[in-house]
Structure formats: C-alpha cells, structure tokens
Amino acid sequence: MAKKLSIVMIFLVAMLLLPIEENNAEIAVTTIEAPAPQPNNNITDYPNHGITEGSLQPQECGTRCADRCSKTQYKKPCLFFCQKCCAKCLCVPPGTYGNKQVCPCYNNWKTKRGGPKCP
C-alpha cells in the first residue's frame, strides 16, 4: 500500500512540474500602461471649498475645525461644537473667529437660550 501511495505521489508531482517547464519556454510579454495623472484636488484650487454650505465631506471637518479652534483657550468645547456644526452644515467659516456670514447654516444654528451654537 505504501509503495502504491509513493508512486502516485511521484506521478502527481511530475504532473505538476510538467506544465511549469512548458510555460517557461513560451514567455509572453505584456505591457501595462501607466495610469493617467489625476488632477490635483488641492484646497487652494477651490477658494470656496469648505466655506460654502455643503462643500465639505464629513471626514474633512476635523482639520477645518482644528484650524478654526486653533487660537482659543477653550479648545475641547470649541472642537466639539465646531465638529457638530460641520457635520450638520458641511461647512466651516474661514479663519479662527467671525466670518460666519459665509455659511448661513453655521451662523443661524442657535442654542436653546438663543445664543450661537457654532464657534
């Protein structure tokens, strides 16, 4: 039984090696074209990117709010409310203070007491 098993194993290994030897004789060369260059989607290319309502993607809110809240001494609450407002409005006003008129949603969202919700 062991003899038959070893003969079968040798036969299978030989069969597996045969196609490899045949393929080595015929090597096909294929060329792959390089991908076309993609346009640079830099923020500076679009001056209103992130400023006008709905122009941001939700994943961009973190960096915009970090810039917006960079000069305040109350970073945690500023970042929390800025990101909440950005998630709803998909825009963050430029600069570290003011300029809210460029994003009406951000500007008009109020607290229960009537104060501004967004920093």
N, C-alpha and C positions, 0 to 999 in steps of 0.2 A: 504494500500500500504506500509506503514511504517512497519507494522508487518511482511509482506512477505519479505521485504528487510532485516530486522533484523534476521529473521530465515535463510535466505540464507547466510548472513554474518557469523552467528554462525556455520552453516554447513561447509562453506569454511574454517573457522579457525580450526574446528575439523578435517577436512580432511588434512590440512597442518600439524597438530600436530601428527597425527597417524603414518606416516612414520618415524618421529623422534623417537618415542617411540620404534618402531620395530627395528630400526637401533642401538639403544643403547644396545639392548640385544645381538647383534652379533657384537662385535668389532673385526675388522681384524687388525692384527699386520703386518706391512710391515717394512722391513729393507731397509735402504738406505746405499749403500756403499759410503765410503768417497772417494773423488776424489784423483786420484793418484798424488803424488807430482810432480810438474813441475820442469824442470831443471832451475837452476839459470842462467839467461841470463845477468850476470853481465859483465860490460865492461872489467873488468880485465881478464875475461876468454878468451877474444879475443884480443890479443895485437894489432892487426892492425885495430880494429873496429874504424871507423871514420877517419882513416888515409888514407887508400887506396881509390881510386876513386870509388864512388858508394856504399860505405859500410855504409853510414848513411841513416836514414829515414829523410824526411824533418822536422818532428817535433823535431828531435834531434839537429838541427842546432843552436837553441837559446842557449842551455847550452854550446855547444862546442865553439861558438863564444864568449860567456861571458868569458870563460876561456882564449881564445886566446887574447881578448882585455882587460884583467884584469889589466895589468900594464901600459897601455898607458895613456897619458894625454888627448888624443882625443877620448874618449870613443864612443860618438854618431856616428861620421863618421866611426870609426873602426867597430862598431857593424853593421851599415847599410851595408857597403861593404862586410864584412865577411858573413853576412846572405845572401846577394845577390849571392855571390860566392858559398856558401854552397848549396843554393837551386839549382844552376846550376850543380855543380860538385859532390854534395853529399859526400864531404869530407872536413875536416879542418885539416891542418897540426898540429902536436903536439907542445906544448909549446906556449910561448907568442910572439915569434919572430923567423923568419927564418924557417928552416926545410921544405920549400915549395917544395923541390925536390921529396918528397914522394907523392905529389898529383899534377901530371903534369897539369891537367886542371886548378887547383887553381893557379899554378905557371905561366902558359902561357897566362892567360887572361890579355890583356893589355888595357890601356885607348887609346883614340884617339891620344894622344901625344906619345904613346909608353911606358909609364910608367906602373908599375904593378897596376892592378885594385884591387887585393885582398891583404888585410893586412897580 
